[in-house]
Amino acid sequence: MQLNTQQHTILIAGCGDVGSTLGQLLTTQGKEVIGLRRNINQLPQGIQGISADLSQFDDLKAKLQGIHCDIVVYAASAPSFTPEAYQQTYVDGLKNIINSLDSPPKHLFFTSSSGVYHQNDHGWVDEQSPCLPSAFSGQIMLEAEQTALSTEYPATAVRFTGIYGPNRNHLLNRVSRGDVAPESPTQFTNRIHRDDCAGVLAHLITKALNDEPLETIYLATDDTPATMYDVTHWMAQQLSIKVISESASRRAGSKRCSNQRLKESGYSFKYPSYKEGYSALLDPDR
Ligand SMILES: NC(=O)c1ccc[n+]([C@@H]2O[C@H](COP(=O)([O-])OP(=O)(O)OC[C@H]3O[C@@H](n4cnc5c(N)ncnc54)[C@H](OP(=O)(O)O)[C@@H]3O)[C@@H](O)[C@H]2O)c1
């Protein structure tokens, strides 16, 4: 692979929806972007593909040989909701990438999840809140964060809340069928548009490349935690849908995630609430 050594090179390992959006953003900023995943046919133009499986250490090491990356972003996601898939994708794959790098990057970013929090009392959480998840998913995500943060070079875990965006219309589809959330029990939901996930990562990468100080953890969520009741009823109104059923979410957690640290770092959200974000999805020309 021919890389321009004058430019900063960013490796995105697990270059899917968020990774590809980030990669496109970074290429417009003049950076070299390498997207690593098994199926590289789906990578957008401008991102140089490496086809590799994060679970195959020897192959990964061979494919990354001789490539120096200034920044590594680990954004793979587990193919299924099982302890085995989580361990293999978030912990083992991350270790494999770390051990495959020929030279240390300036900074490693790991895309984590607000699933590391156990709180369920509708209260606010931030980066300093305790994390005592009872679910395997949160426990393994925390282990992966620790793996990233214990490398010999600087690292940051970015905890995303519920990602929505183009082709991620699960909630809109549900409301389109006339199904909304009940008012009781209260359930707060925290969301972030896919483009803001990429925007946040690009913002933090710029800081790292400029040697500006970074925290080890950022909670990345929009300005507006809202109840599922409010979100789904607002959607029904936008879609002019008649409500025919109510069902509570299977996931019981209810907390409000704070983005104060991220905003104090200078990031401004393109979509500060679900209303701006879903309005753009419903009417892309707006
Ligand atoms: N969904 C949410 O609401 C949410 C919330 C919080 C955090 N997150 C986290 O946000 C991050 C980005 O999510 P996303 O939506 O961009 O995920 P995505 O679209 O599913 O992309 C993940 C990519 O990882 C690649 N991948 C998975 N296993 C791999 C392996 N063994 N080897 C190589 N590549 C592998 C997949 O490509 P191939 O199949 O081609 O290999 C896929 O393109 C993930 O870490 C996710 O856990 C998501």
The ligand as an SDF file (V2000), in Angstrom:
LIG
                    3D

 48 52  0  0  0  0  0  0  0  0999 V2000
  -25.4990    0.7060   17.8820 N   0  0  0  0  0  0  0  0  0  0  0  0
  -25.4440    1.5800   18.8620 C   0  0  0  0  0  0  0  0  0  0  0  0
  -26.4190    2.2610   19.1870 O   0  0  0  0  0  0  0  0  0  0  0  0
  -24.1350    1.7630   19.6180 C   0  0  0  0  0  0  0  0  0  0  0  0
  -24.1690    2.3980   20.8380 C   0  0  0  0  0  0  0  0  0  0  0  0
  -22.9830    2.6040   21.5080 C   0  0  0  0  0  0  0  0  0  0  0  0
  -21.7830    2.1680   20.9430 C   0  0  0  0  0  0  0  0  0  0  0  0
  -21.7660    1.5280   19.7470 N   0  0  0  0  0  0  0  0  0  0  0  0
  -20.4480    1.1360   19.1930 C   0  0  0  0  0  0  0  0  0  0  0  0
  -20.1200    2.0280   18.1560 O   0  0  0  0  0  0  0  0  0  0  0  0
  -19.1440    1.4210   17.2980 C   0  0  0  0  0  0  0  0  0  0  0  0
  -19.4510    1.6830   15.8460 C   0  0  0  0  0  0  0  0  0  0  0  0
  -20.6790    1.1060   15.5200 O   0  0  0  0  0  0  0  0  0  0  0  0
  -21.2070    1.0160   14.0190 P   0  0  0  0  0  0  0  0  0  0  0  0
  -22.6430    1.2820   14.0630 O   0  0  0  0  0  0  0  0  0  0  0  0
  -20.3470    1.8000   13.1090 O   0  0  0  0  0  0  0  0  0  0  0  0
  -20.9980   -0.5460   13.7280 O   0  0  0  0  0  0  0  0  0  0  0  0
  -21.1040   -1.2850   12.3070 P   0  0  0  0  0  0  0  0  0  0  0  0
  -21.7140   -0.4390   11.2650 O   0  0  0  0  0  0  0  0  0  0  0  0
  -21.6970   -2.6260   12.5750 O   0  0  0  0  0  0  0  0  0  0  0  0
  -19.5650   -1.4560   11.8980 O   0  0  0  0  0  0  0  0  0  0  0  0
  -18.7030   -2.2880   12.5880 C   0  0  0  0  0  0  0  0  0  0  0  0
  -17.7470   -2.9020   11.5940 C   0  0  0  0  0  0  0  0  0  0  0  0
  -16.9120   -3.8040   12.2980 O   0  0  0  0  0  0  0  0  0  0  0  0
  -16.4680   -4.7520   11.3360 C   0  0  0  0  0  0  0  0  0  0  0  0
  -16.0900   -5.9610   12.0400 N   0  0  0  0  0  0  0  0  0  0  0  0
  -16.8300   -6.6700   12.9210 C   0  0  0  0  0  0  0  0  0  0  0  0
  -16.1430   -7.7760   13.2890 N   0  0  0  0  0  0  0  0  0  0  0  0
  -14.9600   -7.7290   12.6270 C   0  0  0  0  0  0  0  0  0  0  0  0
  -13.8360   -8.5950   12.5720 C   0  0  0  0  0  0  0  0  0  0  0  0
  -13.7840   -9.7440   13.2770 N   0  0  0  0  0  0  0  0  0  0  0  0
  -12.7910   -8.2420   11.7990 N   0  0  0  0  0  0  0  0  0  0  0  0
  -12.8210   -7.1000   11.0760 C   0  0  0  0  0  0  0  0  0  0  0  0
  -13.8500   -6.2420   11.0820 N   0  0  0  0  0  0  0  0  0  0  0  0
  -14.9130   -6.5730   11.8450 C   0  0  0  0  0  0  0  0  0  0  0  0
  -17.6490   -4.9930   10.4000 C   0  0  0  0  0  0  0  0  0  0  0  0
  -17.2180   -5.1670    9.0460 O   0  0  0  0  0  0  0  0  0  0  0  0
  -17.0590   -6.6180    8.3460 P   0  0  0  0  0  0  0  0  0  0  0  0
  -18.2930   -7.3990    8.6730 O   0  0  0  0  0  0  0  0  0  0  0  0
  -16.8860   -6.3150    6.8680 O   0  0  0  0  0  0  0  0  0  0  0  0
  -15.8320   -7.2180    8.9370 O   0  0  0  0  0  0  0  0  0  0  0  0
  -18.4120   -3.6730   10.4800 C   0  0  0  0  0  0  0  0  0  0  0  0
  -18.2940   -2.9480    9.3010 O   0  0  0  0  0  0  0  0  0  0  0  0
  -19.1230   -0.0580   17.6850 C   0  0  0  0  0  0  0  0  0  0  0  0
  -18.0080   -0.2890   18.5060 O   0  0  0  0  0  0  0  0  0  0  0  0
  -20.3890   -0.2330   18.5100 C   0  0  0  0  0  0  0  0  0  0  0  0
  -20.2740   -1.2640   19.4460 O   0  0  0  0  0  0  0  0  0  0  0  0
  -22.9130    1.3190   19.0680 C   0  0  0  0  0  0  0  0  0  0  0  0
  1  2  1  0
  2  3  2  0
  2  4  1  0
  4  5  1  0
  4 48  2  0
  5  6  2  0
  6  7  1  0
  7  8  2  0
  8  9  1  0
  8 48  1  0
  9 10  1  0
  9 46  1  0
 10 11  1  0
 11 12  1  0
 11 44  1  0
 12 13  1  0
 13 14  1  0
 14 15  2  0
 14 16  1  0
 14 17  1  0
 17 18  1  0
 18 19  2  0
 18 20  1  0
 18 21  1  0
 21 22  1  0
 22 23  1  0
 23 24  1  0
 23 42  1  0
 24 25  1  0
 25 26  1  0
 25 36  1  0
 26 27  1  0
 26 35  1  0
 27 28  2  0
 28 29  1  0
 29 30  1  0
 29 35  2  0
 30 31  1  0
 30 32  2  0
 32 33  1  0
 33 34  2  0
 34 35  1  0
 36 37  1  0
 36 42  1  0
 37 38  1  0
 38 39  2  0
 38 40  1  0
 38 41  1  0
 42 43  1  0
 44 45  1  0
 44 46  1  0
 46 47  1  0
M  CHG  2   8   1  16  -1
M  END
$$$$
